[in-house]
Amino acid sequence: MATHQLKSTLPSHKPPTFAGDVMEYPAFIMAFDAFVESKVSEPIELLYYLEQYTTAKAKEVIKGCLQSKTESSSKNTSEKTFGDSFRIANAYVTKLSSWTPIKPNEREKFQEFAIVLEQASKHSHDRNGLHR
């Protein structure tokens, strides 16, 4: 009871808006599953929530599902389009490979590079089942 009262005083969580960057898809879909899908029972309602939390290319993919009324496959379509492990890994490789050389005194740029490298490493391990 006390835990429920504490949770009710917290601000409500919302998933981030997803525009179609494959490197952001795993975090988006994890948040969407936790904060929306776990609370929705109707597939069509889920589809409308997916549209609400997407923009740009991602929104176009979901709109295509809305227009063809394929609510049951909307999440599968977005997973195939944005959640493909090879596409995500390739996006990280491209981003890291094209990184501007960092000079010794550019500490912040080195930290940014390290963060992206860590994200790539975590994605690689998660997708290979090492941490699941």
KEKE-455588 format. One record per atom (N, C-alpha, C): x, y, z; residue in one letter. Coordinates in pm, whole numbers, plus 32768, in hexadecimal, padded with zeros to 4 digits. Layout:
N
XYZA ...
***
This chain:
132
80537F898000M 800080008000M 8057807D8000M 80BB80808056A 811480F5805EA 816181067FDCA 818B80977F9FT 81D3809E7F20T 817A80D87EB4T 80FB80B07EB3H 809C80E57E50H 8088817B7E63H 808181A87EE0Q 807282367EFBQ 80EC82847ECDQ 8163824D7EE5L 81DD828F7EB8L 81E1829A7E20L 81BB822E7DDBK 81BA822F7D49K 815682947D11K 80E682A67D57S 808183037D25S 80AF83947D2FS 811583B17D7ET 8148843A7D89T 81B584587D22T 81E583F17CDFL 824B84047C77L 820B843C7BF9L 825884897BACP 822284B77B2BP 820E84407ACEP 81AC84497A76S 819483DA7A1AS 820283D379B1S 82248358798CH 828A83437927H 824A833D789EH 8292836F783BK 8268836377B0K 82E083357760K 82C982E476FCP 833B82BD76A7P 836B83367658P 83E883367630P 841A83A475DBP 83D7839C7552P 83DD84087509T 83AB84087480T 841783CC7426T 83EE837473CDF 844C832E7376F 843C835F72E7F 84AB838B72AAA 84A683C27222A 84D7836171B8A 851782F571DEG 85458295717BG 85D982767180G 862382B171DDD 86B1829271ECD 86BE82077229D 86F281A971DBV 86F7811E7209V 8746810D7289V 87A6816572A3M 87F38158731FM 879F817D7399M 873481C87385E 86DD81EE73F4E 8667818E7406E 8652813473A6Y 85DE80DC73AAY 85DB80807425Y 8647803D7448P 863E7FE374BCP 8610802A753CP 864380A17558A 861980EB75CFA 8587811775C3A 85618144754AF 84D6816E7535F 847680FB754DF 848F80897510I 842F801B7517I 84297FE175A4I 84987FE475EDM 84977FB67678M 843E801276CCM 844C809676B9A 83F980F57703A 836780EA76D7A 834F80DB7656F 82C680CF7624F 82828053765EF 82CA7FE37661D 82947F68769AD 82717F7B772ED 82CB7FBC7778A 82B77FCD7808A 824980307829A 8243809F77E3F 81E8810B7809F 8165810E77BCF 815E80CA774BV 80E280CE76FCV 80AC804276E3V 80F97FEE76A1E 80C47F6B7677E 80957F1776EDE 80DA7F21775FS 80B37ED277D4S 802B7EFD780CS 7FFA7F7377E2K 7F7B7FA77816K 7F0B7FA877AFK 7F267F7A7737V 7EC47F7E76CBV 7EA07EF076A1V 7E1E7ED57695S 7DF67E4D766FS 7DC97E4275DES 7D9C7EAF75A2E 7D6A7EAC7519E 7DDA7ECD74B5E 7DEF7E777452P 7E597E9073EFP 7E4B7F1473A5P 7DD07F3C7383I 7DBE7FBA7339I 7DE380317391I 7DC480287410E 7DE98093746EE 7E81809D7479E 7EC2802B747DL 7F5480287481L 7F8F806B7404L 7F5280517393L 7F80808D7315L 7F768125731BL 7F0881597350Y 7EFA81EA735BY 7F60822673BDY 7F7F81DE7427Y 7FE9820D7482Y 8071820C743CY 808981A573EDL 810781A173A1L 8111821A7346L 80A4823D7305E 80A682B372AFE 80C0833272FFE 8087833A7375Q 809683B073CAQ 812783C673F5Q 8172835A740AY 81FB8364743CY 8264835573CEY 823A836B7350T 829A836672E2T 829183E6728FT 82FE84047248T 8302847571EBT 83508448716FT 8352849E710CA 83A3848B7094A 838C84017055A 83FA83BD7034K 83F3833C6FEEK 83A682D3703FK 83BB82D270C1A 8377826F7116A 82DF82827112A 82B382FF7114K 8224831C710EK 81E982EE7089K 823482FC701DE 820482D06F99E 81F082386F97E 824981EF6FD7V 823B815D6FDEV 81BA81387027V 81A1817B7098I 8129815E70E8I 80AB818A709DI 80B281FE7059K 803E822B700AK 801B81C66F9EK 808081886F65G 806781206F00G 801880AE6F3CG 8035808A6FB7C 7FEA80206FFBC 7F5C804E7018C 7F4C80CD703FL 7EC681037059L 7E7181026FDBL 7EAD812A6F6DQ 7E6281316EEFQ 7E3A80A76EBCQ 7E9080466ED4S 7E6E7FBF6EA7S 7E277F6E6F13S 7E117FAF6F85K 7DCA7F716FF7K 7E097EED7020K 7E8C7EEE702CT 7ED47E767057T 7F0D7E8B70E2T 7EB47EA97141E 7EE27EC971C7E 7F2F7E577209E 7F0F7DDD71E7S 7F547D6D7227S 7FE57D6371FDS 80057D9A7187S 80907D8F715AS 80DD7E137164S 80A17E7B719DS 80E47EFD71A2S 81677EF971EFS 81667EB67260K 81E17EAE72AEK 82477E567266K 82197DED7227N 82747D9871D9N 82B17DE67166N 82617E3A7126T 82937E8C70B7T 82FD7EED70E9T 82E27F2F7159S 83467F8D718ES 83C37F4371BDS 83B17ECC71F3E 84247E7B721FE 847A7E5471A7E 843A7E29713AK 84847E0370C1K 84CB7E7C7083K 84877EEF7086T 84BF7F677047T 852E7FA57098T 851C7FB0711BF 857A7FFA716FF 85C77FA371D3F 85957F2D71F3G 85D27EDC725BG 862F7E6F722AG 864A7E6B71A9D 86A27E067170D 872F7E1571AAD 87627DAD71E7S 87E57DB27229S 88557DDB71CBS 88507DA87150F 88BA7DCA70F1F 88B67E5E70D0F 883E7E9570BAR 88327F24709CR 88667F7A710FR 88437F537188I 886F7F9F71FDI 89067F98720AI 893E7F2071FEA 89CF7F117209A 8A167F5F719AA 89E07F587122N 8A1B7FA170B1N 8A16803870C9N 89A980697104A 899F80F97122A 8A0A81237186A 8A2280CF71EAY 8A8C80EE724BY 8B1680ED7208Y 8B2F808971B4V 8BB08080716FV 8BC580FB7117V 8B5D812270CFT 8B6681997079T 8B81821670CBT 8B3882267137K 8B4A829C718BK 8BD682A171C8K 8C05823171FCL 8C8A822D723AL 8CF9823C71D3L 8CE68201715FS 8D4D820870F5S 8D5C829370BBS 8CEF82DF70BBS 8CF483647081S 8D0D83D270E9S 8D2D83A97162W 8D45840971CDW 8DBE846071ACW 8DB084E071C2T 8E1E853D71ABT 8E8F851D720DT 8F0C851A71DEP 8F7C84FE723AP 8F7B855B72B3P 8F9B85227326I 8F98856C73A3I 9026859073CCI 9039860D73EBK 90BC863E7417K 90CC862574ACK 9147861C74DDP 915E85FC7569P 9117865975CEP 910386D675ADN 90C68733760DN 902D873B7600N 8FF186E975ABE 8F6086ED7596E 8F1B868275ECE 8F1C8698766BR 8EE9863976CER 8E54861A76B9R 8E03868176A0E 8D73866C768FE 8D5586187613E 8D9D862F75A8K 8D8885E0752EK 8DB0854E7545K 8E18853A7592F 8E4284B175B3F 8DD5846C7607F 8D9A84B47665Q 8D2F847B76B7Q 8CB584587661Q 8C9384AD7601E 8C24849175A6E 8C4084117556E 8CBB84067524F 8CE2839074D8F 8CD883137530F 8D07831E75ABA 8D0482AC7608A 8C7582807624A 8C1A82E07630I 8B8D82BF764AI 8B52827175D4I 8B6B82A1755AV 8B36825C74E4V 8B7481D274D7V 8BF581C874F3L 8C39814674EDL 8BFE80E67554L 8BE0811675CBE 8BA380C37633E 8B1680977609E 8ACA80F275CEQ 8A4580CE759DQ 8A4C80627532Q 8AAC806F74D9A 8ABE800B746FA 8AE37F8474ABA 8B3A7F87750DS 8B647F0C7550S 8AEF7EC87597S 8A9F7F1875DFK 8A2B7EE07625K 89C77EA575C3K 89AF7EEB7556H 89527EB874F2H 89837E3374BBH 8A037E2C749DS 8A3D7DB27466S 8A2E7D3E74C8S 8A4A7D567546H 8A3E7CEC75ABH 89AD7CC575C1H 89527D2775C9D 88C37D0B75DED 888B7CB8756CD 88AC7CDC74F1R 88757C97747CR 88B17C0B746BR 89267BF574A1N 89637B717496N 893C7B17750AN 88E57B4B7565G 88B57AFA75D3G 89137AEF7648G 897C7B3E764AL 89DB7B3376B7L 89A57B6D7739L 89487BCD7730H 89117C0A77A8H 887D7BF477B9H 88417BA07768R 87B07B877772R 87957B0777BAR 
***
